[in-house]
Each structure stands twice: as C-alpha cells, then as structure tokens.
Amino acid sequence: MSTAQLVRVASFLSFPWLRHGFSTRQGGRSSVYGGSSLNLGWTREDEPANVHQNRSAFVQEVSGNGAPMKLVTVRQIHSAIVQTAGAEAFDAKLETEDGKAVLEGDGLITNTPGVLIAAGTADCVPVLVVDPVLRAVGAFHAGWRGTVAGIVGEGIALMRQEYGSEPGNLVAAIGPSIGSCCYTVGEEVREQFSAAYPYSADLFQEKASSEGAPSLTVDLWEANRRQLLDAGLSFGNVSVVGECTACTRMENGERRYFSHRDEHGHAGRMLNAIGIVAIA
Ligand SMILES: [Zn+2]
C-alpha cells in the first residue's frame, strides 16, 4: 500500500496555513481500473470500501502531519452554482451517512479551518483559489459546460460577497485536466463559447484529421485562465499545471491520471482539494 501521489503548485506552498493537492491515479487500492489506483469517486464499478480507504489516504496526505481535515464535496451537475461550506461540515451535515455529497453545484468556498473542499474530475478542469490575506479558499469544477457558464467568475464573486476577498490578492491554480492536445469537441461547443465570450476564437483550433473533416479542439485551461483574469486576478497569480489527463504517461508508460475521454467512460475520479488549518 503506497501513499497517495499528489501534484502540488509552488505558488500555494509558501503559505504554512494552507493545504492543497491534486490527486493522480497513484497510491490507491482500487483494482477495477487496472493496476491499483486511487479512485476517489463513488463510481458504479468500484467497491465503496476501496473508495473510502482511498479518500482517507488522500485526506491524510493533504492534511500533512496534523489531524485529518474534514472533506467536503458537492454533487456536480456542470453548472455555475457555488456553495459555502462552514463549520456545519464537522457534524456531517454536508454528507450522507455513506459519505456522499449533499450540496449540489460545481464549486465550494470556505474560510473555516479544518474544512477541506474538493472538486472531483476525470478530464474536467479543477481550479483552486486562495485568498492569502483573509485566509479563504475556493475549489471549482469546470468542464466545458461549467466553463461556458463562468463557474470561476461566480466563485470569485461569492468569495468577495462572503469574505470580502479582493480579487487582486487572490492566487489561483488550474490543475491537471484534458488539454487542447486531446480535447476534440463538436461545433455546438464553439457556438456556445462564441455567444458568451468575445475572445472565444482564441480558444479553438481546427486540426487536420486523417478522417477527412478537420477536428475542432478547445483549450479549457486558457478559457479558465482568461475568466480568472477577467475576475480581477493578476497575471502572475494564475498558474497552470499544464498536464493533460488524457495523454500524460509515467516513465513506465502507465497513465498518470484518470481520463473519462481517453478511457471511454470507464475511469475513476481524481479529487482536487484545498483548505486552511488553524495555525498562526
Ligand atoms: Zn493530451
């Protein structure tokens, strides 16, 4: 049993009261997706007991040396709905008896120490945000629908409203997710982006394809980066991990991440978590 292998960003590591991590496939006990993997989602195929163990290994790894933090997720629906998670998370009001999310939406914010908020993904874009001045955080799930709907902008608006966050102080990281190298989409995706964003042409590329008609790809990393900048974050405060969940391989050739697209729907889920702990 190995420990959960996480991806972390340098811009978050300088805050001693901040905990975060983007999970990978490595370090878990699920076997249904090949090898032994860290599936953190309540998928139909996997044993709930495995998911429970994987989740607690992940939470312990993110929490570090301290007590395990209280994980909070949402029932994701590809929306721009963002929920607030406070101290009520500790008496399990935000999850069912079997550990499933109660709140519906695609983003969470908190400023409660010990609460670990997370977005679940298997190609969709996870965006983590921290307010280092007021010690508040956000975790957002942005697939193409959530990105069109402007989930990160909604999340930052809620951080301003609830905590008084100044966007210019915020630091954000766009985590591992499907890159424009692999994310082929239909024309309806381009239509929805062009109806909503004046710069949408910058996000799409047509690539020659062996099957005749050129294939259309979208860059959701850039789309979310632009939305963070539009929300008032400064250029240097937005980092992009830049690893594609569909095509990144380990040195031994194994997949580094779960990919819904590349594994044809038979994929586990990663969690992308952030929270604050009570230290001076
Ligand atoms: Zn790729």
Boltz pocket constraint, residues with backbone or C-beta under 6 A from the ligand:
constraints:
  - pocket:
      binder: B
      contacts: [[A, 178], [A, 179], [A, 180], [A, 181], [A, 182], [A, 183], [A, 244], [A, 245], [A, 246], [A, 247], [A, 248]]
      max_distance: 6.0
